[in-house]
Amino acid sequence: MKSNYDELYSFDVTFKNRYGNIIGVDEAGRGPLAGPVVSAAIFIENPEPLLYVNDSKSLNPSVREEVFDIIKEVSKIGIGIATPDEIDILNIFKATQLSMNRAVRNLFEKGVEGFVIVDGKNLKLFFKNENIVKGDAKSLSIAAASIVAKVIRDRIMKGFSKKYPEYFFEKNKGYPTKEHIESLNNHGPTPFHRFSYKPVLLNLKEEILSDWFESGIIDFERYILTLKKMRKLIESGGGEK
């Protein structure tokens, strides 16, 4: 497995020389139709064992799990999660910011503070930070955060695959694969899906949404927002009447 460790580490050193302690932040799960968005905040205490850290997208699952275990041994980690409910109510961008803020706060609660470097652009966090476009391919700390966020989210999706086996979350992790779309078409969505995403909204029925609300599975705000989107979709000719 190839690694650009030297480049990743050198990038972090530049920020360390400027700010002292640095914390890398990244997320996993902005694109899926189901499940949460998960963010990780990482303070690396000993970078030497992280020779094979790369952006999580460049690692196969088994290697990613191995690297995850190494990261845990040499780092302090904070995790933040935004639920499908929060994604539908806030939108995915704001929910991502929420999960990132939660991750950094979780790390700070463990006694770690520092300057935050975060993968992305136009992200507004509550902590002193700098957005780094494609940061997971530039920074060792952000690359480590991308791996941790991805592994944690994958484990969450595997757990929910036991509750909803017909959606194959253990394989697709909630992403819009052909198999997942077929499952949505055949079975409709679950409360674990993101109602604000069009492929999910198209398969959602008003009576089922009402049942979920009346039984307390979804809250009032999510119910009303989704109902408005469903009716707007019908008015535009894009939904089922």
C-alpha positions as CSV (number, residue, x, y, z in Angstrom):
1,M,0.0,0.0,0.0
2,K,1.4,3.4,-1.0
3,S,1.5,6.3,1.4
4,N,2.3,9.9,1.1
5,Y,3.0,10.1,4.8
6,D,5.9,12.6,4.4
7,E,3.7,15.1,2.6
8,L,0.8,14.7,5.0
9,Y,3.0,15.1,8.0
10,S,4.8,18.1,6.6
11,F,1.5,19.8,6.0
12,D,0.6,19.4,9.7
13,V,4.0,20.6,10.8
14,T,3.4,23.9,9.0
15,F,0.2,24.4,11.0
16,K,1.8,23.2,14.3
17,N,4.6,25.8,13.9
18,R,2.0,28.5,13.5
19,Y,-0.7,27.5,16.0
20,G,0.7,24.8,18.3
21,N,-1.6,21.8,18.8
22,I,-3.7,21.1,15.8
23,I,-6.9,19.0,15.5
24,G,-8.0,17.4,12.2
25,V,-11.7,17.1,11.4
26,D,-13.5,15.3,8.7
27,E,-16.9,13.6,8.1
28,A,-18.4,10.6,6.5
29,G,-21.8,10.2,5.1
30,R,-23.0,13.3,3.3
31,G,-24.1,11.5,0.2
32,P,-26.1,8.4,1.4
33,L,-29.9,8.2,1.4
34,A,-30.0,6.7,4.9
35,G,-28.2,6.9,8.2
36,P,-26.3,9.7,10.1
37,V,-23.5,11.9,9.1
38,V,-20.5,11.1,11.4
39,S,-17.6,13.4,12.1
40,A,-14.3,12.8,13.8
41,A,-11.9,15.2,15.5
42,I,-8.3,13.9,15.9
43,F,-5.4,15.0,17.9
44,I,-2.4,12.9,17.0
45,E,-0.1,12.4,20.0
46,N,2.5,10.2,18.2
47,P,2.5,10.3,14.4
48,E,5.2,7.8,13.7
49,P,3.0,4.6,13.7
50,L,0.7,6.3,11.1
51,L,2.9,5.6,8.1
52,Y,0.1,4.1,6.1
53,V,-2.6,6.7,6.8
54,N,-4.3,8.0,3.7
55,D,-7.6,9.5,2.8
56,S,-10.2,6.9,3.8
57,K,-11.6,6.7,0.3
58,S,-8.2,5.3,-0.9
59,L,-8.2,2.4,1.6
60,N,-10.0,-0.9,1.3
61,P,-12.2,-1.8,4.3
62,S,-9.9,-4.3,5.9
63,V,-6.9,-2.0,5.7
64,R,-9.0,0.9,7.0
65,E,-10.0,-1.1,10.1
66,E,-6.4,-1.9,10.8
67,V,-5.3,1.7,10.4
68,F,-8.3,2.7,12.6
69,D,-6.9,0.5,15.4
70,I,-3.5,2.2,15.1
71,I,-5.0,5.7,15.1
72,K,-6.9,4.9,18.4
73,E,-3.6,3.9,20.0
74,V,-1.7,7.1,19.2
75,S,-4.4,9.7,19.2
76,K,-7.2,11.4,21.2
77,I,-10.5,11.1,19.3
78,G,-13.8,13.0,19.4
79,I,-16.9,11.8,17.6
80,G,-19.9,13.8,16.6
81,I,-23.1,12.5,15.0
82,A,-26.0,14.2,13.3
83,T,-29.1,12.0,12.9
84,P,-31.4,11.6,9.8
85,D,-33.9,13.7,11.8
86,E,-31.4,16.5,12.1
87,I,-30.4,16.2,8.4
88,D,-34.0,16.5,7.3
89,I,-34.7,19.5,9.6
90,L,-31.5,21.4,9.1
91,N,-30.3,20.2,5.6
92,I,-27.1,18.1,5.1
93,F,-24.7,21.0,5.1
94,K,-25.8,22.4,8.4
95,A,-26.1,18.9,9.9
96,T,-22.5,18.3,8.8
97,Q,-21.4,21.4,10.6
98,L,-23.4,20.3,13.7
99,S,-21.7,16.9,13.7
100,M,-18.2,18.5,13.3
101,N,-18.9,20.9,16.2
102,R,-20.0,18.0,18.3
103,A,-16.9,16.0,17.5
104,V,-14.6,18.9,18.4
105,R,-16.5,19.6,21.6
106,N,-16.3,15.9,22.5
107,L,-12.5,16.0,22.0
108,F,-12.2,19.2,24.1
109,E,-14.1,17.5,26.9
110,K,-11.3,15.0,27.0
111,G,-8.8,17.7,27.9
112,V,-7.5,18.4,24.4
113,E,-7.5,21.8,22.8
114,G,-5.9,23.2,19.7
115,F,-6.4,24.9,16.3
116,V,-8.9,23.0,14.1
117,I,-8.2,22.2,10.5
118,V,-11.2,20.8,8.7
119,D,-11.8,19.2,5.4
120,G,-14.1,21.3,3.2
121,K,-15.0,24.8,2.4
122,N,-17.5,27.4,3.7
123,L,-17.8,25.4,7.0
124,K,-18.4,27.6,10.0
125,L,-17.4,26.0,13.3
126,F,-17.6,27.3,16.8
127,F,-13.9,26.9,17.2
128,K,-10.9,28.6,15.7
129,N,-10.4,26.8,12.4
130,E,-9.3,26.8,8.8
131,N,-11.1,25.1,6.0
132,I,-8.8,22.9,3.8
133,V,-10.2,22.0,0.4
134,K,-9.4,18.3,-0.1
135,G,-7.8,18.3,3.3
136,D,-8.0,14.5,3.6
137,A,-5.4,14.2,0.9
138,K,-3.2,17.0,2.3
139,S,-3.1,16.6,6.1
140,L,-2.2,13.6,8.3
141,S,-4.6,14.7,11.0
142,I,-7.5,15.2,8.6
143,A,-6.7,11.9,6.8
144,A,-6.8,10.1,10.2
145,A,-10.1,11.8,11.0
146,S,-11.6,10.7,7.6
147,I,-10.6,7.1,8.5
148,V,-12.1,7.2,11.9
149,A,-15.4,8.8,10.7
150,K,-15.7,6.3,7.9
151,V,-15.1,3.3,10.2
152,I,-17.5,4.5,12.9
153,R,-20.3,5.2,10.3
154,D,-19.8,1.9,8.5
155,R,-20.2,0.1,11.9
156,I,-23.4,2.1,12.6
157,M,-24.8,1.1,9.2
158,K,-23.9,-2.6,9.7
159,G,-25.8,-2.4,13.0
160,F,-28.9,-1.1,11.3
161,S,-28.7,-3.7,8.6
162,K,-29.9,-6.2,11.2
163,K,-33.0,-4.1,11.8
164,Y,-33.6,-3.4,8.1
165,P,-32.1,-6.4,6.3
166,E,-34.0,-5.8,3.1
167,Y,-32.0,-2.6,2.4
168,F,-28.5,-4.2,2.5
169,F,-27.0,-1.4,4.6
170,E,-24.1,-3.7,5.5
171,K,-23.1,-3.5,1.8
172,N,-24.2,-0.1,0.5
173,K,-23.8,1.8,3.8
174,G,-26.9,3.8,2.7
175,Y,-25.5,5.0,-0.6
176,P,-27.8,5.1,-3.6
177,T,-26.7,1.8,-5.2
178,K,-29.0,0.1,-7.7
179,E,-29.8,-2.5,-5.1
180,H,-30.7,0.1,-2.6
181,I,-32.9,2.0,-5.0
182,E,-34.7,-1.2,-5.9
183,S,-35.3,-1.9,-2.2
184,L,-36.7,1.6,-1.8
185,N,-39.0,1.1,-4.7
186,N,-40.2,-2.3,-3.4
187,H,-40.5,-1.6,0.3
188,G,-40.6,2.2,0.7
189,P,-38.3,4.0,3.1
190,T,-37.6,3.5,6.8
191,P,-37.5,6.2,9.5
192,F,-33.7,5.7,9.2
193,H,-33.8,7.1,5.7
194,R,-33.3,10.8,4.9
195,F,-36.8,12.0,3.8
196,S,-35.3,15.2,2.3
197,Y,-33.4,13.3,-0.3
198,K,-35.5,13.0,-3.5
199,P,-35.2,9.2,-4.1
200,V,-36.5,8.7,-0.6
201,L,-39.2,11.3,-0.8
202,L,-40.5,9.8,-4.0
203,N,-41.1,6.5,-2.3
204,L,-42.6,8.0,0.9
205,K,-46.4,7.7,1.5
206,E,-48.3,10.3,3.5
207,E,-50.2,7.7,5.6
208,I,-47.0,6.0,6.6
209,L,-45.4,9.3,7.5
210,S,-48.5,10.1,9.6
211,D,-48.3,6.7,11.4
212,W,-44.7,7.3,12.3
213,F,-45.6,10.7,13.7
214,E,-48.6,9.5,15.7
215,S,-46.6,6.6,17.2
216,G,-43.7,9.0,18.2
217,I,-41.1,7.5,15.7
218,I,-40.6,10.9,14.1
219,D,-41.1,14.3,15.7
220,F,-43.4,17.1,14.8
221,E,-40.9,19.3,13.0
222,R,-39.6,16.5,10.8
223,Y,-43.2,15.4,10.1
224,I,-44.4,18.9,9.0
225,L,-41.3,19.7,6.9
226,T,-41.5,16.4,5.1
227,L,-45.2,16.7,4.5
228,K,-44.7,20.1,2.9
229,K,-42.0,18.7,0.6
230,M,-44.2,15.7,-0.4
231,R,-47.1,18.0,-1.3
232,K,-44.8,20.4,-3.2
233,L,-43.5,17.4,-5.1
234,I,-47.0,16.3,-6.0
235,E,-47.9,19.9,-7.1
236,S,-44.9,19.9,-9.4
237,G,-46.0,16.7,-11.0
238,G,-43.0,14.7,-9.6
239,G,-44.8,12.7,-6.9
240,E,-47.5,10.2,-6.5
241,K,-51.1,11.6,-6.2
